[in-house]
Amino acid sequence: QLQVAESGGGLVQPGGSLRLSCVVSGNIFSRYDVDWHRQGPGQERELVARIFSDGVAYYVDSLKGRFTISRDNGKNTAYLQMNNLQPEDTAVYYCKVSRYWGQGTHVTVSS
């Protein structure tokens, strides 16, 4: 069983940036693909980005250029760098590894 823990959320003004972190327990993190999902108020959870075990990244089209996913296998950690944040990016952001989800971290974009 894996344990997944997100951090780094908070309140940011429009145009600002945040970096989310996802720490995963265990010693085989490098073998897993890692997803970031988000769920906005009244919305369904949606995939934001995925980083495969070989380091290749995938993004939903609408977020390309603003969000960057990365990983540090030595730290069992994946990251989501979010730039030029907008109010519509307000959501709970979740990390998913295999079938395991974290509790989420809240991101609020507001002036």
ChimeraX attribute file (.defattr): number of C-alpha atoms within 10 A of each C-alpha:
attribute: neighborCount
match mode: 1-to-1
recipient: residues
	/A:1	8
	/A:2	16
	/A:3	13
	/A:4	20
	/A:5	19
	/A:6	24
	/A:7	19
	/A:8	15
	/A:9	18
	/A:10	14
	/A:11	14
	/A:12	18
	/A:13	14
	/A:14	17
	/A:15	14
	/A:16	14
	/A:17	17
	/A:18	18
	/A:19	16
	/A:20	23
	/A:21	21
	/A:22	25
	/A:23	20
	/A:24	24
	/A:25	14
	/A:26	12
	/A:27	12
	/A:28	11
	/A:29	22
	/A:30	19
	/A:31	11
	/A:32	15
	/A:33	19
	/A:34	27
	/A:35	24
	/A:36	25
	/A:37	19
	/A:38	22
	/A:39	19
	/A:40	17
	/A:41	10
	/A:42	7
	/A:43	9
	/A:44	9
	/A:45	15
	/A:46	14
	/A:47	17
	/A:48	24
	/A:49	24
	/A:50	25
	/A:51	21
	/A:52	17
	/A:53	15
	/A:54	10
	/A:55	16
	/A:56	11
	/A:57	17
	/A:58	15
	/A:59	18
	/A:60	12
	/A:61	9
	/A:62	9
	/A:63	14
	/A:64	12
	/A:65	11
	/A:66	12
	/A:67	20
	/A:68	20
	/A:69	24
	/A:70	19
	/A:71	23
	/A:72	13
	/A:73	17
	/A:74	9
	/A:75	13
	/A:76	16
	/A:77	20
	/A:78	24
	/A:79	22
	/A:80	23
	/A:81	14
	/A:82	19
	/A:83	17
	/A:84	14
	/A:85	21
	/A:86	17
	/A:87	15
	/A:88	12
	/A:89	19
	/A:90	20
	/A:91	22
	/A:92	18
	/A:93	27
	/A:94	26
	/A:95	31
	/A:96	24
	/A:97	19
	/A:98	11
	/A:99	7
	/A:100	13
	/A:101	18
	/A:102	19
	/A:103	15
	/A:104	22
	/A:105	20
	/A:106	21
	/A:107	22
	/A:108	20
	/A:109	20
	/A:110	16
	/A:111	10
